[in-house]
Amino acid sequence: MTSPIPCGRFAPSPTGLLHAGSLFAAFGSWLLARHHGGLWRLRIEDVDPPRTVAGAAQSQLQALAAFGLDHDGEVLWQSARGEAYQAALDVLLASDRAFVCHCSRSEVAANGGIHHRCVARQPRPDPAVRFRVPAGSVVEYEDGLRGLQTQDVHAEVGDFVLRRADGCWAYQLAVVVDDAAQGVTEVVRGADLLDSTARQILLQRALGLPVPRYWHLPLLLDAPGHKLSKSLAALPVDNSRPVPVLRQLWQLLGQAPTALDGVDDLHALLAAARQAFDPTRLPRSDILIGAGLPPAGALSAPMLQNPLPPT
C-alpha cells in the first residue's frame, strides 16, 4: 500500500483575532506540509457557540491570506458538522464505548475530579455523553518533537465528555472526526494540547480511524510570561507587513536565518522557506520567551530575546 499524501491542518477557534501563538503554529504546520509536497487544510472550530466571537473567523482567514498561507479545498466549519459527530457518537454508544452520564460538574469534582463511575443523585433532563475509559487504558505514541509519550488515561483523565449537557459537541470528538474527514496525517499544534492527544488516539482507535502523527510546538510567551494566543494580554499580529513577521517566526521555528537572506517579496520568501525548511531544527522546549511579534499597526524589535537552539 502506498503512504497517504502528507496533509497538515490549522484549526483555530473563532474566539478572537489571530495572535502570535496561533500564527506560529499555523506557519509551522504549513511549512511541514508544503516542504514535503503535501496538502494543508483549514478548519474553523466553532463547535462552542458561547465562546464564538462574531466576525472572528473571517478576520482569522483574512489574516492567513495576508501572510500567504494558502490552503487546499474548502474551509471546514464545525458548526455544520453535527450529523457527522452524531454518527460517530452512535457508533460509540452502540459498542458500549460511550454512555449517557447524569453527573453534574460539582458531583464529579466532589469525587476527585476524575470520572470513573456515575455518582449522580438523580437523573438530569440534559445528561452528557461520556467516552468509557476502562482501567489499563494506557496510550503510548511518538511525538514528532518530544519523542515517546505515555499517558494512563483512566488514572489521569477518566471517562471524558463527548457531548456536553448543554448539547454542544466536545472538542475531543469533533477534532477526531474532522481530522479523519480532512485526511490529516500531520497535526502540528501548541504544547497546551499535548494532554489531549492520548484521548484523541483512544477515540480514533474506537472509531477505526487513522492516527495522524503529532508535533507539539512550544508555547509563545511574552517577557512577563503571558501566552501569546487566546489571551486578553496578546495583541493581534500585524498583517499589513507580513514579511518581517514571517522572518521572526522562521527563526522561532529554529530555522536557519540565512536561508531567507535577501528575500523581501512575500511569495518569494514563502517559496524559499518551503525549500529550506528542516523539521529536525524545530524547537523541542515547552515554551519560547519573546518580546512579542509586531502587533497590529506597529513593528517591534526582534521578538526572540533568548533563542532556544534545537536539541
ROGU-731474 format. One record per residue (C-alpha): residue number from 1; residue in one letter; y, z negated, x. Coordinates in nm, 2 decimals, m for minus. Layout:
  fimi  vokol      py      pz      px
   NUM      A       Y       Z       X
...
//
This chain:
  fimi  vokol      py      pz      px
     1      M    0.00    0.00    0.00
     2      T    0.35    0.08    0.12
     3      S    0.60   m0.20    0.15
     4      P    0.88   m0.21   m0.12
     5      I    1.22   m0.08   m0.03
     6      P    1.43   m0.37    0.11
     7      C    1.66   m0.49   m0.16
     8      G    1.92   m0.77   m0.14
     9      R    2.15   m0.90   m0.41
    10      F    2.46   m1.10   m0.47
    11      A    2.47   m1.31   m0.79
    12      P    2.80   m1.50   m0.84
    13      S    2.87   m1.73   m1.13
    14      P    3.19   m1.64   m1.31
    15      T    3.34   m1.99   m1.27
    16      G    3.65   m1.88   m1.08
    17      L    3.78   m1.62   m0.83
    18      L    3.59   m1.51   m0.52
    19      H    3.61   m1.77   m0.25
    20      A    3.53   m1.75    0.12
    21      G    3.19   m1.91    0.10
    22      S    3.08   m1.66   m0.17
    23      L    3.21   m1.36    0.03
    24      F    3.04   m1.49    0.34
    25      A    2.70   m1.49    0.16
    26      A    2.78   m1.15   m0.01
    27      F    2.86   m0.99    0.33
    28      G    2.55   m1.13    0.49
    29      S    2.33   m1.01    0.21
    30      W    2.49   m0.67    0.21
    31      L    2.45   m0.63    0.59
    32      L    2.09   m0.73    0.59
    33      A    2.01   m0.48    0.31
    34      R    2.21   m0.19    0.44
    35      H    2.11   m0.24    0.80
    36      H    1.75   m0.17    0.70
    37      G    1.84    0.12    0.47
    38      G    1.78   m0.09    0.16
    39      L    1.94   m0.14   m0.18
    40      W    2.19   m0.40   m0.27
    41      R    2.22   m0.53   m0.63
    42      L    2.48   m0.72   m0.82
    43      R    2.42   m0.97   m1.09
    44      I    2.67   m1.19   m1.28
    45      E    2.51   m1.53   m1.35
    46      D    2.69   m1.60   m1.67
    47      V    2.40   m1.78   m1.83
    48      D    2.60   m2.11   m1.87
    49      P    2.88   m2.03   m2.12
    50      P    3.05   m2.37   m2.10
    51      R    3.12   m2.31   m1.73
    52      T    3.22   m1.94   m1.76
    53      V    3.59   m1.87   m1.70
    54      A    3.73   m1.57   m1.89
    55      G    3.81   m1.28   m1.66
    56      A    3.65   m1.44   m1.35
    57      A    3.36   m1.19   m1.34
    58      Q    3.58   m0.88   m1.34
    59      S    3.80   m1.04   m1.07
    60      Q    3.50   m1.10   m0.86
    61      L    3.37   m0.75   m0.90
    62      Q    3.72   m0.61   m0.81
    63      A    3.73   m0.82   m0.50
    64      L    3.39   m0.70   m0.38
    65      A    3.50   m0.34   m0.44
    66      A    3.82   m0.41   m0.24
    67      F    3.61   m0.53    0.05
    68      G    3.39   m0.21    0.03
    69      L    3.07   m0.39   m0.06
    70      D    2.92   m0.12   m0.27
    71      H    2.61   m0.19   m0.49
    72      D    2.32    0.01   m0.63
    73      G    2.26    0.05   m1.00
    74      E    2.44   m0.12   m1.29
    75      V    2.56   m0.48   m1.27
    76      L    2.31   m0.71   m1.45
    77      W    2.47   m0.97   m1.68
    78      Q    2.25   m1.27   m1.75
    79      S    2.43   m1.33   m2.09
    80      A    2.25   m1.01   m2.21
    81      R    1.90   m1.11   m2.08
    82      G    1.79   m1.37   m2.34
    83      E    1.49   m1.16   m2.46
    84      A    1.36   m1.13   m2.10
    85      Y    1.39   m1.51   m2.04
    86      Q    1.22   m1.58   m2.38
    87      A    0.93   m1.35   m2.29
    88      A    0.88   m1.54   m1.96
    89      L    0.91   m1.87   m2.14
    90      D    0.65   m1.76   m2.40
    91      V    0.40   m1.68   m2.12
    92      L    0.45   m2.02   m1.96
    93      L    0.42   m2.20   m2.29
    94      A    0.10   m2.01   m2.38
    95      S   m0.06   m2.10   m2.05
    96      D    0.05   m2.47   m2.08
    97      R    0.27   m2.44   m1.77
    98      A    0.57   m2.53   m1.99
    99      F    0.61   m2.78   m2.26
   100      V    0.87   m2.90   m2.51
   101      C    1.04   m3.22   m2.40
   102      H    1.23   m3.46   m2.62
   103      C    1.35   m3.69   m2.33
   104      S    1.73   m3.74   m2.31
   105      R    1.91   m3.75   m1.97
   106      S    1.95   m4.12   m2.00
   107      E    1.58   m4.17   m2.06
   108      V    1.49   m3.96   m1.75
   109      A    1.75   m4.14   m1.54
   110      A    1.61   m4.48   m1.65
   111      N    1.27   m4.37   m1.52
   112      G    1.39   m4.29   m1.17
   113      G    1.55   m3.95   m1.25
   114      I    1.22   m3.75   m1.19
   115      H    1.03   m3.64   m1.50
   116      H    0.65   m3.69   m1.48
   117      R    0.58   m3.77   m1.84
   118      C    0.77   m3.77   m2.17
   119      V    0.93   m4.11   m2.24
   120      A    1.13   m4.01   m2.55
   121      R    1.15   m4.29   m2.80
   122      Q    1.18   m4.04   m3.09
   123      P    1.18   m3.66   m3.14
   124      R    1.51   m3.47   m3.09
   125      P    1.63   m3.19   m3.31
   126      D    1.72   m2.99   m2.99
   127      P    1.45   m3.05   m2.74
   128      A    1.45   m2.89   m2.40
   129      V    1.16   m2.70   m2.24
   130      R    1.03   m2.80   m1.90
   131      F    0.80   m2.65   m1.64
   132      R    0.50   m2.86   m1.58
   133      V    0.47   m2.97   m1.22
   134      P    0.13   m3.15   m1.16
   135      A    0.06   m3.38   m0.87
   136      G   m0.01   m3.19   m0.55
   137      S    0.24   m2.92   m0.62
   138      V    0.34   m2.87   m0.25
   139      V    0.52   m2.55   m0.17
   140      E    0.54   m2.40    0.18
   141      Y    0.74   m2.09    0.27
   142      E    0.90   m1.94    0.57
   143      D    1.28   m1.92    0.55
   144      G    1.42   m1.63    0.75
   145      L    1.67   m1.86    0.93
   146      R    1.52   m2.21    0.91
   147      G    1.15   m2.14    0.97
   148      L    0.88   m2.33    0.78
   149      Q    1.00   m2.52    0.48
   150      T    0.78   m2.77    0.28
   151      Q    0.86   m2.95   m0.04
   152      D    0.64   m3.17   m0.27
   153      V    0.80   m3.05   m0.59
   154      H    0.60   m3.31   m0.80
   155      A    0.72   m3.60   m0.59
   156      E    1.08   m3.48   m0.52
   157      V    1.17   m3.29   m0.83
   158      G    0.92   m3.34   m1.11
   159      D    0.90   m3.13   m1.43
   160      F    1.22   m2.93   m1.44
   161      V    1.41   m2.77   m1.72
   162      L    1.37   m2.40   m1.82
   163      R    1.57   m2.41   m2.14
   164      R    1.83   m2.68   m2.19
   165      A    1.87   m2.89   m2.50
   166      D    2.19   m2.70   m2.59
   167      G    1.99   m2.37   m2.60
   168      C    2.12   m2.24   m2.26
   169      W    1.87   m2.09   m2.02
   170      A    1.83   m2.29   m1.70
   171      Y    1.92   m2.13   m1.37
   172      Q    1.57   m2.16   m1.22
   173      L    1.41   m1.94   m1.49
   174      A    1.68   m1.69   m1.51
   175      V    1.71   m1.62   m1.14
   176      V    1.33   m1.57   m1.10
   177      V    1.31   m1.33   m1.39
   178      D    1.61   m1.13   m1.28
   179      D    1.52   m1.11   m0.91
   180      A    1.19   m0.96   m1.02
   181      A    1.36   m0.72   m1.26
   182      Q    1.60   m0.60   m0.99
   183      G    1.33   m0.56   m0.73
   184      V    1.49   m0.81   m0.49
   185      T    1.29   m0.86   m0.17
   186      E    1.55   m1.05    0.04
   187      V    1.75   m1.34   m0.11
   188      V    2.05   m1.43    0.12
   189      R    2.24   m1.73   m0.01
   190      G    2.40   m2.06    0.09
   191      A    2.22   m2.36    0.21
   192      D    2.32   m2.55   m0.10
   193      L    2.04   m2.36   m0.28
   194      L    1.77   m2.44   m0.03
   195      D    1.64   m2.72   m0.25
   196      S    1.59   m2.48   m0.54
   197      T    1.36   m2.24   m0.36
   198      A    1.03   m2.42   m0.40
   199      R    1.08   m2.45   m0.78
   200      Q    1.15   m2.08   m0.79
   201      I    0.84   m2.00   m0.59
   202      L    0.63   m2.21   m0.83
   203      L    0.77   m2.01   m1.12
   204      Q    0.71   m1.68   m0.95
   205      R    0.35   m1.77   m0.89
   206      A    0.30   m1.89   m1.25
   207      L    0.45   m1.57   m1.39
   208      G    0.27   m1.34   m1.14
   209      L    0.60   m1.22   m0.99
   210      P    0.65   m1.12   m0.63
   211      V    0.81   m1.38   m0.40
   212      P    1.10   m1.25   m0.20
   213      R    1.19   m1.37    0.14
   214      Y    1.47   m1.63    0.15
   215      W    1.75   m1.66    0.40
   216      H    1.98   m1.97    0.37
   217      L    2.31   m1.93    0.54
   218      P    2.53   m2.23    0.64
   219      L    2.79   m2.35    0.40
   220      L    3.15   m2.28    0.50
   221      L    3.37   m2.59    0.51
   222      D    3.74   m2.62    0.59
   223      A    3.86   m2.86    0.86
   224      P    3.87   m3.17    0.62
   225      G    3.52   m3.08    0.50
   226      H    3.58   m2.91    0.17
   227      K    3.34   m2.65    0.06
   228      L    3.50   m2.30    0.06
   229      S    3.32   m2.19   m0.25
   230      K    3.34   m2.30   m0.62
   231      S    3.58   m2.57   m0.51
   232      L    3.92   m2.66   m0.65
   233      A    4.04   m2.71   m0.29
   234      A    3.95   m2.35   m0.19
   235      L    4.19   m2.06   m0.25
   236      P    4.05   m1.71   m0.32
   237      V    4.03   m1.48   m0.02
   238      D    4.29   m1.22    0.03
   239      N    4.15   m0.88   m0.07
   240      S    4.48   m0.69    0.00
   241      R    4.39   m0.66    0.37
   242      P    4.01   m0.67    0.38
   243      V    3.96   m0.56    0.75
   244      P    4.09   m0.89    0.91
   245      V    3.88   m1.09    0.66
   246      L    3.56   m0.90    0.73
   247      R    3.62   m0.93    1.11
   248      Q    3.63   m1.31    1.07
   249      L    3.32   m1.31    0.85
   250      W    3.14   m1.09    1.10
   251      Q    3.20   m1.35    1.37
   252      L    3.10   m1.63    1.14
   253      L    2.77   m1.45    1.08
   254      G    2.71   m1.48    1.46
   255      Q    2.75   m1.11    1.53
   256      A    2.90   m0.96    1.85
   257      P    3.28   m0.93    1.81
   258      T    3.29   m0.63    2.04
   259      A    3.08   m0.42    1.80
   260      L    3.39   m0.37    1.58
   261      D    3.64   m0.32    1.86
   262      G    3.90   m0.05    1.78
   263      V    3.79    0.00    1.42
   264      D    4.07   m0.06    1.18
   265      D    3.96    0.16    0.88
   266      L    3.76   m0.03    0.62
   267      H    3.48    0.22    0.57
   268      A    3.45    0.29    0.94
   269      L    3.43   m0.09    1.00
   270      L    3.15   m0.13    0.75
   271      A    2.96    0.17    0.89
   272      A    2.99    0.01    1.24
   273      A    2.88   m0.33    1.11
   274      R    2.58   m0.18    0.93
   275      Q    2.47   m0.02    1.26
   276      A    2.53   m0.31    1.49
   277      F    2.41   m0.60    1.26
   278      D    2.15   m0.81    1.43
   279      P    1.96   m1.05    1.19
   280      T    1.84   m1.26    1.49
   281      R    2.20   m1.36    1.56
   282      L    2.26   m1.52    1.21
   283      P    2.36   m1.89    1.24
   284      R    2.09   m2.14    1.17
   285      S    2.31   m2.45    1.12
   286      D    2.37   m2.63    0.79
   287      I    2.75   m2.59    0.79
   288      L    3.02   m2.39    0.97
   289      I    3.36   m2.56    1.01
   290      G    3.66   m2.33    0.98
   291      A    4.03   m2.34    0.92
   292      G    4.00   m2.12    0.61
   293      L    3.99   m1.74    0.55
   294      P    4.32   m1.58    0.46
   295      P    4.40   m1.69    0.11
   296      A    4.55   m1.46   m0.14
   297      G    4.89   m1.35   m0.04
   298      A    4.87   m1.47    0.33
   299      L    4.69   m1.42    0.65
   300      S    4.59   m1.72    0.85
   301      A    4.50   m1.78    1.22
   302      P    4.13   m1.70    1.31
   303      M    3.91   m1.91    1.09
   304      L    3.65   m2.05    1.32
   305      Q    3.76   m2.35    1.53
   306      N    3.42   m2.43    1.69
   307      P    3.19   m2.13    1.67
   308      L    2.82   m2.22    1.65
   309      P    2.60   m1.99    1.86
   310      P    2.28   m1.86    1.71
   311      T    1.97   m2.05    1.81
//
